[in-house]
Amino acid sequence: MKVLVSGAGMAGLSAGIALGQSGFSVTLVERAKHLRVNGSPIDIRGDAVRMAQELGVLEAIRARRVTMSEEVVFVDREGKTIAAIPQQEINDSEEDVEIPREDLGDVLYRAQPEGNTVRFGDWIEALHDDGAGVDVTFKSGLRERYDLVVGADGVHSATRRLIFGPEKDYLKHLGFYIALADLPEEASAGRVNPMFNFPGHMVGIARYRDRALGVFNFRSPWIDYDYHDLAAQKAILAKAFAGHDEWKVPEIVAAALRDPGLYFDSVSQIHMPTWHRGRVVLVGDAAACATGLSGRGTSLAITGTCILAEALRRHGGDFEAAFAEYEQRQRPHVDRAQAMALPGGDLICPATWEAIEARNARLSAPRSA
Ligand SMILES: Cc1cc2nc3c(=O)[nH]c(=O)nc-3n(C[C@H](O)[C@H](O)[C@H](O)COP(=O)(O)OP(=O)(O)OC[C@H]3O[C@@H](n4cnc5c(N)ncnc54)[C@H](O)[C@@H]3O)c2cc1C
């Protein structure tokens, strides 16, 4: 069976392994010219840990684990620590693994089964599913036919748009924007990850190994801009933090505005009643983005692709039965993760000074063992 996977992010790369190991002939097509491996460390939790083991990548993942989120603190305008997030609010179990996104991308890329092809700098322009196969036209002009198309192209999935209709029909904006930028001048400057708040805004530094990232969150209604326009993203970020000279805010903002690899997006979930139509199926953020606030986006990418591959193996060519099983088994993971994201914004980015102070008081209160 010939399978096309659109997107070589965490879901696409996991799908490549799971489907390749199932004996399918897999092509991954990634819009970027290389793996997009920036971002802060991400977590692999719960069932995704066991499934990473089934994919044969758990050992390599554990070998590159970091423990960045052990030391997240909130600071005042002078940089003095006023509260800290305790470890038990971050991790569910000791089995959870935190790994830099670039390391996970590398591990998953290297683990692609021998027969898999990964094509960069190309993307799907049109899909025609005639019931017996899917004819795909790519941006490069290439035309190919596949038995199955897996959309793993992230929260702004083009596969979803082509098959299921406009993004706005499925996207639920949670009222925040996020940005991540390289902070070369902060690298190796300690282990603590400080965050500074003013109402509806958070600026912080996330450190792991010898790297430091500037982390931004701010509350805002939906903003219309072209997702691929870096200059537009930088202008939005600059405006959101303009006029603030507390702590290290100006330096971190300036570094973000210099960073050619800035990651910027709305914090938005994807809610769909079904993740398949005909021979096209969605996985990862394309199907059910929970947002970084859930801490579970990558776990969902892994569980979803493993469940999908297992269901396809079990049901042979019966895609309807395989997709029904995939949706029935993956839906509880998604519902839980999407619900978990909702309080996350209030923790790291409270809306008012009163809410910031209440959060700090709660975190610094003595705890019973
Ligand atoms: C650059 C980047 C940085 C991120 N940083 C963080 C972070 O710091 N913390 C966090 O919690 N989450 C982060 N995320 C999101 C996180 O990776 C996902 O929530 C999660 O891992 C699920 O993965 P996914 O593969 O479904 O989506 P993604 O990881 O978003 O991957 C989607 C992939 O599809 C590609 N793509 C997009 N459109 C097309 C197209 N039309 N055709 C082909 N390919 C396409 C993208 O370039 C990307 O490689 C980041 C995502 C990206 C892309």
The ligand as an SDF file (V2000), in Angstrom:
LIG
                    3D

 53 58  0  0  0  0  0  0  0  0999 V2000
    8.5940   25.1870   14.3120 C   0  0  0  0  0  0  0  0  0  0  0  0
    7.6860   24.6300   15.3710 C   0  0  0  0  0  0  0  0  0  0  0  0
    7.9870   24.8600   16.7170 C   0  0  0  0  0  0  0  0  0  0  0  0
    7.1570   24.3550   17.7120 C   0  0  0  0  0  0  0  0  0  0  0  0
    7.4810   24.5750   19.0100 N   0  0  0  0  0  0  0  0  0  0  0  0
    6.7020   24.0960   19.9920 C   0  0  0  0  0  0  0  0  0  0  0  0
    7.0240   24.2910   21.3620 C   0  0  0  0  0  0  0  0  0  0  0  0
    8.0130   24.9230   21.6790 O   0  0  0  0  0  0  0  0  0  0  0  0
    6.2170   23.7910   22.3130 N   0  0  0  0  0  0  0  0  0  0  0  0
    5.0890   23.0740   21.9820 C   0  0  0  0  0  0  0  0  0  0  0  0
    4.3840   22.6160   22.8660 O   0  0  0  0  0  0  0  0  0  0  0  0
    4.7590   22.8380   20.6810 N   0  0  0  0  0  0  0  0  0  0  0  0
    5.5310   23.3380   19.6940 C   0  0  0  0  0  0  0  0  0  0  0  0
    5.1840   23.1300   18.3810 N   0  0  0  0  0  0  0  0  0  0  0  0
    3.9890   22.3350   18.1090 C   0  0  0  0  0  0  0  0  0  0  0  0
    4.2420   20.8550   18.3810 C   0  0  0  0  0  0  0  0  0  0  0  0
    5.3400   20.4000   17.6380 O   0  0  0  0  0  0  0  0  0  0  0  0
    3.0030   20.0790   18.0170 C   0  0  0  0  0  0  0  0  0  0  0  0
    1.9230   20.5420   18.8090 O   0  0  0  0  0  0  0  0  0  0  0  0
    3.0590   18.5820   18.2720 C   0  0  0  0  0  0  0  0  0  0  0  0
    4.3500   18.0680   18.2810 O   0  0  0  0  0  0  0  0  0  0  0  0
    2.2140   17.8460   17.2450 C   0  0  0  0  0  0  0  0  0  0  0  0
    2.9730   17.7510   16.0620 O   0  0  0  0  0  0  0  0  0  0  0  0
    2.4280   17.8460   14.5850 P   0  0  0  0  0  0  0  0  0  0  0  0
    3.4030   17.0750   13.7710 O   0  0  0  0  0  0  0  0  0  0  0  0
    0.9950   17.4860   14.5220 O   0  0  0  0  0  0  0  0  0  0  0  0
    2.5260   19.3920   14.2240 O   0  0  0  0  0  0  0  0  0  0  0  0
    3.8300   20.2470   13.9330 P   0  0  0  0  0  0  0  0  0  0  0  0
    4.9220   19.8850   14.8620 O   0  0  0  0  0  0  0  0  0  0  0  0
    3.3610   21.6540   13.8930 O   0  0  0  0  0  0  0  0  0  0  0  0
    4.3220   19.7850   12.4750 O   0  0  0  0  0  0  0  0  0  0  0  0
    3.6360   20.0690   11.2810 C   0  0  0  0  0  0  0  0  0  0  0  0
    4.6390   19.9850   10.1430 C   0  0  0  0  0  0  0  0  0  0  0  0
    3.9440   20.1180    8.9080 O   0  0  0  0  0  0  0  0  0  0  0  0
    4.6540   21.0170    8.0890 C   0  0  0  0  0  0  0  0  0  0  0  0
    3.6970   21.6230    7.1650 N   0  0  0  0  0  0  0  0  0  0  0  0
    2.8720   22.6650    7.3750 C   0  0  0  0  0  0  0  0  0  0  0  0
    2.1090   22.8750    6.3060 N   0  0  0  0  0  0  0  0  0  0  0  0
    2.4630   21.9360    5.3920 C   0  0  0  0  0  0  0  0  0  0  0  0
    2.0170   21.6120    4.0860 C   0  0  0  0  0  0  0  0  0  0  0  0
    1.0580   22.3230    3.4830 N   0  0  0  0  0  0  0  0  0  0  0  0
    2.5870   20.5650    3.4440 N   0  0  0  0  0  0  0  0  0  0  0  0
    3.5890   19.8480    4.0310 C   0  0  0  0  0  0  0  0  0  0  0  0
    4.0630   20.1220    5.2630 N   0  0  0  0  0  0  0  0  0  0  0  0
    3.4820   21.1260    5.9340 C   0  0  0  0  0  0  0  0  0  0  0  0
    5.2860   22.0070    9.0500 C   0  0  0  0  0  0  0  0  0  0  0  0
    6.3820   22.6770    8.4580 O   0  0  0  0  0  0  0  0  0  0  0  0
    5.7000   21.0800   10.1840 C   0  0  0  0  0  0  0  0  0  0  0  0
    6.9660   20.5240    9.9670 O   0  0  0  0  0  0  0  0  0  0  0  0
    5.9870   23.6250   17.3570 C   0  0  0  0  0  0  0  0  0  0  0  0
    5.6810   23.4030   16.0090 C   0  0  0  0  0  0  0  0  0  0  0  0
    6.5170   23.9000   15.0100 C   0  0  0  0  0  0  0  0  0  0  0  0
    6.1780   23.6460   13.5520 C   0  0  0  0  0  0  0  0  0  0  0  0
  1  2  1  0
  2  3  1  0
  2 52  2  0
  3  4  2  0
  4  5  1  0
  4 50  1  0
  5  6  2  0
  6  7  1  0
  6 13  1  0
  7  8  2  0
  7  9  1  0
  9 10  1  0
 10 11  2  0
 10 12  1  0
 12 13  2  0
 13 14  1  0
 14 15  1  0
 14 50  1  0
 15 16  1  0
 16 17  1  0
 16 18  1  0
 18 19  1  0
 18 20  1  0
 20 21  1  0
 20 22  1  0
 22 23  1  0
 23 24  1  0
 24 25  2  0
 24 26  1  0
 24 27  1  0
 27 28  1  0
 28 29  2  0
 28 30  1  0
 28 31  1  0
 31 32  1  0
 32 33  1  0
 33 34  1  0
 33 48  1  0
 34 35  1  0
 35 36  1  0
 35 46  1  0
 36 37  1  0
 36 45  1  0
 37 38  2  0
 38 39  1  0
 39 40  1  0
 39 45  2  0
 40 41  1  0
 40 42  2  0
 42 43  1  0
 43 44  2  0
 44 45  1  0
 46 47  1  0
 46 48  1  0
 48 49  1  0
 50 51  2  0
 51 52  1  0
 52 53  1  0
M  END
$$$$
